[in-house]
Amino acid sequence: MQAQTTASVKNYLNREQLNEKAANCTLFITVAPQGIILLAADMIQKEVMGLKAIDTGSFKTAEATAKQLTEWIEQGEFAGVDFQQRVVLIENSCYTIIPEALFIAEKAGSYLKMVHRVGGSHEILYNRTSNHVCIYAAPALLMQNLRHVLPGSLILHTAGVYVESIFNSISKSEKDLLHVNLHKQFMDVVHIRNGQLQFVNTFPFEADTDIVFFLLSVAEQQKMNNDKLAVLLSGEVSQSDALINMLKKYIPEVLLQTRPEEFIYPAAFREFQDQQYYQSLAALLCGL
């Protein structure tokens, strides 16, 4: 068995400020195969208290992730803090999103299995958004541990939150573009035109060329004008990445996501770019 290495932790949190305002705050806990992000925000006053990002890339099983999450919740900066609400965001590529009008709860598993292989050790869940339903699978043991260590928490999928955040932040007159949220090994691609969801899917990638190929394929499928094609990137990407220059060779306009402007952020947030950690920050736009 391969030895586990110490997790990498990035802390952008003011513990004193958090203790003072936690009772009015929501704690968003993003649980991904390779990392955990803890984000605390006062949703009424629209103020973010801080963020802690923990890279658990060496933990390859649901058991290891659940155990480590339990330790950080019970022993870290958030231990003993009485939050108004806790929201768990499950991040993985095993999901599908369908219109609310077509959804039948008893068939949730069937919808998901049409597009993904779902193992017997996984639990199938779903969340409703304004007009759509996000159906997803997560390891049953992980979900069991999450419900034990975070009882009463609202559990959502990052893809559903991401799509909802887009609907809540664009106008029908906005330019026709692809919204792209990059994770470590896959990306979410969303296309909304005239206020209607036209396309949403997830694509695995190993190299920057994969990303370019998938985006151009989606643009062609959606009959988007190549001369005016634009993409809005968020997540695991930096403005200095080689990917940006590669995309600009094929796509006329490459944009980086900005943080929700109606919120106040700690000074420590200047240490990372707006589009980073957006899988968690998108929840700020969903009225949770």
matplotlib code that plots the C-alpha trace (Angstrom):
import matplotlib.pyplot as plt

x = [0.0, 1.3, 2.1, 0.0, 1.6, 0.8, -2.0, -1.3, -3.3, -4.0, -5.6, -7.3, -9.2, -9.4, -10.3, -11.1, -13.5, -15.1, -15.7, -17.5, -19.8, -20.2, -23.7, -24.9, -22.7, -23.2, -20.3, -19.9, -17.9, -16.8, -15.8, -13.9, -11.9, -8.7, -9.5, -11.8, -12.6, -14.2, -15.8, -17.6, -19.9, -22.6, -25.3, -27.4, -24.7, -23.0, -19.6, -17.2, -15.3, -12.6, -11.7, -9.5, -8.4, -7.0, -5.4, -6.0, -4.6, -2.9, -6.1, -7.6, -10.6, -13.9, -12.9, -9.7, -11.4, -14.2, -11.8, -9.6, -12.6, -13.9, -10.6, -10.5, -14.0, -13.5, -10.0, -9.4, -10.3, -14.0, -14.1, -16.7, -17.9, -21.7, -22.7, -26.2, -26.1, -23.8, -23.9, -22.0, -21.1, -20.2, -17.8, -17.3, -18.0, -20.8, -23.8, -26.4, -28.8, -32.3, -35.3, -37.6, -40.6, -39.1, -38.0, -39.6, -38.0, -38.4, -36.4, -33.4, -31.1, -32.2, -31.5, -28.0, -27.2, -28.0, -24.8, -22.6, -21.5, -22.6, -21.1, -23.1, -21.2, -22.5, -25.6, -27.8, -29.0, -30.6, -31.2, -33.7, -32.7, -35.0, -35.9, -33.7, -32.7, -29.1, -28.8, -25.5, -23.8, -21.4, -19.7, -22.2, -19.6, -18.6, -22.2, -22.7, -19.7, -20.7, -24.2, -22.6, -20.0, -22.3, -25.8, -28.6, -26.4, -27.9, -26.2, -25.9, -23.7, -21.3, -22.6, -26.2, -24.9, -22.6, -25.5, -27.8, -25.1, -24.9, -28.6, -28.6, -25.7, -26.4, -29.0, -30.8, -28.9, -25.5, -23.2, -23.4, -20.5, -19.5, -19.1, -16.3, -15.4, -12.1, -11.4, -8.2, -9.1, -12.4, -14.4, -18.0, -19.2, -22.4, -24.1, -27.1, -28.7, -31.5, -32.0, -32.4, -30.0, -28.9, -26.1, -24.4, -21.9, -18.6, -15.5, -12.4, -9.0, -5.3, -3.8, -4.6, -5.2, -8.1, -9.7, -9.4, -10.7, -13.8, -14.7, -14.4, -16.5, -19.2, -19.2, -19.7, -22.5, -24.2, -23.8, -21.9, -20.3, -16.5, -15.6, -17.4, -16.9, -16.1, -15.4, -15.6, -13.2, -13.3, -11.8, -8.4, -6.8, -4.4, -4.2, -0.5, -1.3, -0.2, -3.8, -4.9, -2.5, -3.5, -7.2, -6.6, -5.2, -8.6, -11.1, -11.4, -12.3, -11.1, -12.4, -11.7, -14.6, -14.8, -16.0, -19.6, -19.2, -22.0, -19.9, -17.2, -14.0, -11.1, -7.9, -6.2, -8.3, -5.9, -3.4, -5.4, -7.2, -10.9, -11.7, -9.9, -12.0, -15.1, -16.7, -17.2, -17.7, -20.5, -22.7, -22.8, -25.0, -27.6, -29.4, -28.6]
y = [0.0, 3.4, 5.6, 8.7, 12.1, 15.1, 17.1, 20.5, 23.3, 26.9, 29.0, 32.3, 32.6, 35.1, 32.9, 35.8, 37.3, 34.0, 33.3, 36.7, 36.2, 32.4, 32.4, 34.3, 32.4, 29.4, 27.0, 25.6, 22.3, 21.2, 17.5, 16.5, 13.3, 15.3, 18.0, 19.7, 23.4, 25.1, 28.5, 30.6, 33.4, 35.7, 35.4, 38.2, 40.8, 39.4, 39.1, 36.2, 35.3, 33.1, 30.0, 26.9, 24.7, 21.2, 19.2, 15.5, 14.2, 11.3, 9.9, 7.7, 6.1, 7.3, 5.9, 7.9, 11.1, 10.7, 10.0, 13.0, 15.3, 14.2, 15.1, 18.5, 19.3, 18.1, 19.5, 22.4, 26.1, 25.2, 22.8, 23.9, 26.8, 27.1, 28.0, 29.0, 26.4, 23.9, 23.0, 20.1, 20.3, 17.0, 17.5, 14.7, 14.1, 11.5, 13.7, 14.7, 17.6, 17.4, 19.8, 19.7, 19.1, 15.7, 14.5, 11.6, 10.9, 7.1, 7.1, 9.2, 6.2, 5.4, 8.9, 8.8, 5.3, 6.4, 8.6, 7.1, 3.8, 3.8, 1.3, -0.7, 1.0, 4.4, 6.2, 8.1, 11.5, 14.5, 18.2, 20.5, 24.0, 26.7, 24.8, 21.7, 18.7, 17.6, 13.8, 12.4, 9.5, 9.5, 6.7, 5.4, 5.2, 8.8, 9.9, 7.9, 9.6, 13.0, 12.6, 11.4, 14.2, 16.9, 16.0, 18.1, 19.6, 20.4, 18.2, 19.5, 18.8, 21.4, 21.0, 21.9, 24.9, 26.0, 26.0, 27.8, 30.4, 31.1, 31.6, 33.9, 36.1, 36.5, 38.5, 37.4, 40.0, 38.6, 37.4, 33.8, 32.0, 28.7, 28.6, 26.2, 25.2, 23.3, 20.7, 18.7, 16.0, 17.0, 20.1, 21.2, 22.9, 24.9, 26.8, 29.1, 31.0, 33.5, 32.5, 28.8, 25.9, 24.5, 22.2, 20.9, 18.0, 16.9, 16.0, 14.2, 15.5, 14.7, 17.6, 21.1, 19.9, 17.8, 20.9, 22.8, 19.9, 19.4, 23.1, 23.4, 20.3, 21.7, 25.0, 23.2, 21.1, 24.1, 26.0, 28.8, 31.4, 30.6, 34.2, 35.4, 32.4, 33.2, 31.1, 32.0, 30.0, 29.2, 26.8, 25.1, 27.6, 30.5, 33.5, 32.6, 29.0, 27.8, 26.7, 30.3, 31.1, 27.8, 28.6, 32.1, 30.5, 28.9, 31.0, 34.7, 35.7, 33.9, 35.3, 34.5, 34.3, 37.1, 36.7, 37.6, 41.4, 41.9, 40.2, 41.6, 39.4, 39.2, 40.9, 37.4, 36.6, 38.9, 35.9, 33.9, 34.8, 35.4, 32.4, 30.0, 28.0, 29.0, 25.6, 26.8, 30.5, 29.8, 28.8, 32.5, 33.2, 30.5, 32.1, 29.2]
z = [0.0, -0.9, 2.1, 2.6, 2.6, 4.7, 3.2, 1.8, 3.6, 2.5, 5.1, 4.3, 7.6, 10.5, 13.4, 15.8, 13.3, 12.6, 16.3, 16.6, 13.7, 13.3, 14.7, 11.6, 9.1, 6.8, 6.6, 3.0, 3.0, -0.5, -0.5, -3.7, -4.5, -4.1, -1.7, 0.8, 0.9, 4.0, 3.3, 5.9, 5.0, 6.4, 3.7, 5.2, 5.5, 2.4, 4.1, 3.6, 6.8, 5.3, 3.4, 4.1, 1.3, 2.1, -0.7, 0.1, -3.2, -1.5, 0.0, -2.6, -0.9, 0.5, 3.9, 4.1, 2.9, 5.4, 8.3, 7.5, 7.1, 10.5, 12.1, 10.5, 11.5, 15.0, 15.6, 13.2, 13.3, 12.8, 15.8, 18.3, 16.2, 16.2, 12.6, 11.7, 8.9, 7.3, 3.6, 2.2, -1.5, -3.2, -6.1, -8.7, -12.3, -11.8, -12.3, -14.8, -14.9, -16.4, -16.6, -13.6, -15.9, -17.0, -13.6, -11.8, -8.4, -8.6, -11.8, -10.5, -10.7, -14.3, -15.5, -14.0, -15.3, -18.8, -18.9, -16.1, -14.7, -11.1, -8.7, -6.2, -3.3, -4.3, -3.2, -5.7, -4.7, -6.3, -5.6, -7.2, -8.4, -9.8, -13.0, -13.1, -11.1, -10.5, -10.1, -8.8, -7.1, -4.2, -2.2, 0.3, 3.1, 2.5, 2.8, 5.9, 7.5, 6.4, 8.0, 11.2, 11.6, 10.1, 11.2, 9.8, 7.0, 3.6, 1.0, -2.6, -5.7, -7.0, -10.5, -9.6, -7.5, -10.4, -12.9, -10.5, -9.9, -13.6, -13.9, -10.9, -12.3, -16.0, -17.9, -21.1, -23.1, -22.1, -24.8, -26.0, -24.2, -22.7, -18.9, -18.0, -14.4, -14.3, -11.6, -11.2, -13.7, -15.3, -16.3, -16.3, -19.4, -19.4, -22.3, -21.6, -24.4, -24.0, -20.4, -21.3, -20.4, -23.8, -22.7, -19.6, -19.4, -17.8, -19.6, -18.2, -19.4, -19.1, -21.0, -22.1, -25.7, -24.4, -22.9, -26.2, -28.2, -26.0, -25.9, -29.7, -30.1, -27.8, -29.6, -32.9, -31.5, -30.1, -33.5, -31.8, -34.1, -34.1, -34.9, -31.7, -29.5, -25.8, -22.8, -19.1, -17.0, -13.3, -10.9, -11.2, -13.6, -13.2, -15.5, -16.1, -17.1, -20.6, -21.1, -21.4, -24.3, -26.0, -25.8, -27.2, -30.4, -31.2, -29.2, -29.8, -26.2, -23.1, -19.8, -16.2, -13.7, -11.1, -7.5, -6.7, -6.4, -3.9, -1.1, 1.1, 1.2, 3.7, 2.8, 2.6, -0.5, -2.4, -2.2, -4.8, -8.1, -8.3, -10.5, -8.1, -5.5, -7.5, -7.0, -3.4, -4.1, -6.6, -3.6, -2.5, -5.5, -4.7, -1.8, 0.6]

ax = plt.figure().add_subplot(projection="3d")
ax.plot(x, y, z, "-o")
ax.set_aspect("equal")
plt.show()
